[in-house]
Amino acid sequence: MKLCMIGTGYVGLVSGVCFSDLGNDVVCVDKDKNKIDQLKNGKIPIYEPGLSELVIKNYKNKRLTFSSDLKSSVKNSDIIFICVGTPTKKKGSSADLSQVFNVAKELSLSINKFKIIITKSTVPVTTGDEIEKILSKKNSKNKFSVVSNPEFLREGEAIRDFTFPDRIVIGTNDKKSNKILKNLYSPLISKGAQYINTSRRAAELIKYASNAFLATKITFINEVANLCEKTGINVEDISIGMGLDKRIGSRFLRAGPAYGGSCFPKDTKAIISTADKFNTNLSVIKSVVKSNENRSNILLNRVYKILNNKIKNKKITFLGVTFKANTDDMRDSSSLTMIPALSKKGAYIKYFDPTGYKKEFKKFKNVSYVNSIKKSLDNSDLVIIHTEWNDFKSINFKNINKGKKFIIYDMRNIYLPSKIKSQGFKYYSVGR
Ligand SMILES: NC(=O)c1ccc[n+]([C@@H]2O[C@H](COP(=O)([O-])OP(=O)(O)OC[C@H]3O[C@@H](n4cnc5c(N)ncnc54)[C@H](O)[C@@H]3O)[C@@H](O)[C@H]2O)c1
């Protein structure tokens, strides 16, 4: 099949390259010419394990191409995936759909034969209806079909998630499109993925409801961790004890910093905003958002307490600043709240992240990037393990800096408290 991915970011690039690896001809389009030029030169603009090899392989065998010419790419394709960003609006909390609607307007001028137009971007209920209206202005309805096919991949595990998804959700009432898409996804269905055909609106809501539910799980265990800290209980025992119940499940039940990233924060707000539009109060999700927004303050207060409220001139190390491991994505990472707050109080912050320097901290004079774990620990008073990269899981704190002692605040509960304490370090973690 000839596919066109519009938007070559985390979702468009990963799904595009995976579709090409399954034998389809795929063109990945982006309005960012620089990104397209980089990709044509074999440079991958994002960090995602395994992506580079797969892009180069499929680019070389010519099943994968890159372009900034949307019109001709669409004209030459049968199925168009819209994979552009849907961030929170600058004013308010609803999803900013301007990128999606701009693409729809461009598409409406490029439909030369029957096309299936798919929203892979996460879009609120009724967005498909709006896209259909835009396309209908310039095209007769038998020339296109608008389908919702939300993407569930996780950054850091994106290729595996795309290739072995739990489910493939296709939101359409159009039998012809459903048949074509079932065929497109048949290599994944034959490996065990469940294929679900729903209404378009249901598919749109499945994505938001799923993300809101996962965000709720994280927030739930974070609040339980607060109680554990007050009662001398190890939250890891609670996670295991709860997670073994199949109705609950153990994933997304690990206490830590506020959830962040490019999806949960914006999607929880957007589903609330959609529900408000339809006079429905999603009170559970509203309290999740509020609790998560306060999470960084709770962890910061713990930092202040650990340092006896003497923050000025303290040397603080951050190990990892992205919102989670195995990605370079900084969007809504809790480090973006915590580092500026500590810097404002006069601390000197050094950070090391396996994905390198982050422009987000450029404006802070007392925040600097160092290129190794060892350098980041030099003369540190407090080491904060912010992200659970494998690189941080077996640091020999005792030997790494000539036995110099610092305090460790392990926000991911990576280490066994007794082991680190026995090496003479003051050690704090979350909910235990
Ligand atoms: N990142 C994830 O883990 C993830 C997972 C599932 C779903 N999603 C959803 O997928 C969507 C895309 O997310 P992302 O993280 O890939 O975004 P991203 O910001 O990484 O990529 C979006 C790309 O779209 C391009 N773009 C914008 N307007 C364009 C236009 N008119 N023509 C061509 N290109 C255009 C941008 O230049 C950018 O490269 C969002 O709705 C997001 O919620 C993301």
The ligand as an SDF file (V2000), in Angstrom:
LIG
                    3D

 44 48  0  0  0  0  0  0  0  0999 V2000
    4.7960   11.0940   21.5050 N   0  0  0  0  0  0  0  0  0  0  0  0
    4.0910   10.0320   21.9000 C   0  0  0  0  0  0  0  0  0  0  0  0
    4.5600    9.2000   22.6780 O   0  0  0  0  0  0  0  0  0  0  0  0
    2.6770    9.8350   21.4130 C   0  0  0  0  0  0  0  0  0  0  0  0
    2.0500    8.5860   21.5980 C   0  0  0  0  0  0  0  0  0  0  0  0
    0.7580    8.4210   21.1280 C   0  0  0  0  0  0  0  0  0  0  0  0
    0.0960    9.4600   20.5090 C   0  0  0  0  0  0  0  0  0  0  0  0
    0.7090   10.6680   20.3700 N   0  0  0  0  0  0  0  0  0  0  0  0
   -0.0180   11.7440   19.6910 C   0  0  0  0  0  0  0  0  0  0  0  0
    0.4720   11.8450   18.3550 O   0  0  0  0  0  0  0  0  0  0  0  0
    0.4870   13.2050   17.9320 C   0  0  0  0  0  0  0  0  0  0  0  0
    1.8770   13.5970   17.4820 C   0  0  0  0  0  0  0  0  0  0  0  0
    2.7300   13.5210   18.6130 O   0  0  0  0  0  0  0  0  0  0  0  0
    4.3220   13.5610   18.4540 P   0  0  0  0  0  0  0  0  0  0  0  0
    4.8830   13.3780   19.7980 O   0  0  0  0  0  0  0  0  0  0  0  0
    4.7300   12.6560   17.3530 O   0  0  0  0  0  0  0  0  0  0  0  0
    4.5180   15.0930   17.9820 O   0  0  0  0  0  0  0  0  0  0  0  0
    5.8400   15.7880   17.4630 P   0  0  0  0  0  0  0  0  0  0  0  0
    5.7570   17.1920   17.9020 O   0  0  0  0  0  0  0  0  0  0  0  0
    7.0410   14.9740   17.7820 O   0  0  0  0  0  0  0  0  0  0  0  0
    5.6820   15.7360   15.8550 O   0  0  0  0  0  0  0  0  0  0  0  0
    4.7330   16.4370   15.1390 C   0  0  0  0  0  0  0  0  0  0  0  0
    5.3320   16.8200   13.7870 C   0  0  0  0  0  0  0  0  0  0  0  0
    4.3060   17.3580   12.9560 O   0  0  0  0  0  0  0  0  0  0  0  0
    4.9010   18.3360   12.1160 C   0  0  0  0  0  0  0  0  0  0  0  0
    3.8610   19.1770   11.5120 N   0  0  0  0  0  0  0  0  0  0  0  0
    3.0400   20.0790   12.1180 C   0  0  0  0  0  0  0  0  0  0  0  0
    2.2200   20.6370   11.2120 N   0  0  0  0  0  0  0  0  0  0  0  0
    2.5220   20.0910   10.0050 C   0  0  0  0  0  0  0  0  0  0  0  0
    2.0220   20.2750    8.6770 C   0  0  0  0  0  0  0  0  0  0  0  0
    1.0470   21.1530    8.3930 N   0  0  0  0  0  0  0  0  0  0  0  0
    2.5630   19.5510    7.6940 N   0  0  0  0  0  0  0  0  0  0  0  0
    3.5600   18.6750    7.9370 C   0  0  0  0  0  0  0  0  0  0  0  0
    4.0760   18.4560    9.1770 N   0  0  0  0  0  0  0  0  0  0  0  0
    3.5580   19.1570   10.1970 C   0  0  0  0  0  0  0  0  0  0  0  0
    5.8460   19.0650   13.0570 C   0  0  0  0  0  0  0  0  0  0  0  0
    6.8300   19.7970   12.3600 O   0  0  0  0  0  0  0  0  0  0  0  0
    6.4260   17.8980   13.8690 C   0  0  0  0  0  0  0  0  0  0  0  0
    7.6160   17.4050   13.2970 O   0  0  0  0  0  0  0  0  0  0  0  0
   -0.0640   14.0210   19.0990 C   0  0  0  0  0  0  0  0  0  0  0  0
   -1.4430   14.1890   18.9360 O   0  0  0  0  0  0  0  0  0  0  0  0
    0.2040   13.1290   20.2940 C   0  0  0  0  0  0  0  0  0  0  0  0
   -0.6880   13.3340   21.3480 O   0  0  0  0  0  0  0  0  0  0  0  0
    1.9960   10.8830   20.7830 C   0  0  0  0  0  0  0  0  0  0  0  0
  1  2  1  0
  2  3  2  0
  2  4  1  0
  4  5  1  0
  4 44  2  0
  5  6  2  0
  6  7  1  0
  7  8  2  0
  8  9  1  0
  8 44  1  0
  9 10  1  0
  9 42  1  0
 10 11  1  0
 11 12  1  0
 11 40  1  0
 12 13  1  0
 13 14  1  0
 14 15  2  0
 14 16  1  0
 14 17  1  0
 17 18  1  0
 18 19  2  0
 18 20  1  0
 18 21  1  0
 21 22  1  0
 22 23  1  0
 23 24  1  0
 23 38  1  0
 24 25  1  0
 25 26  1  0
 25 36  1  0
 26 27  1  0
 26 35  1  0
 27 28  2  0
 28 29  1  0
 29 30  1  0
 29 35  2  0
 30 31  1  0
 30 32  2  0
 32 33  1  0
 33 34  2  0
 34 35  1  0
 36 37  1  0
 36 38  1  0
 38 39  1  0
 40 41  1  0
 40 42  1  0
 42 43  1  0
M  CHG  2   8   1  16  -1
M  END
$$$$
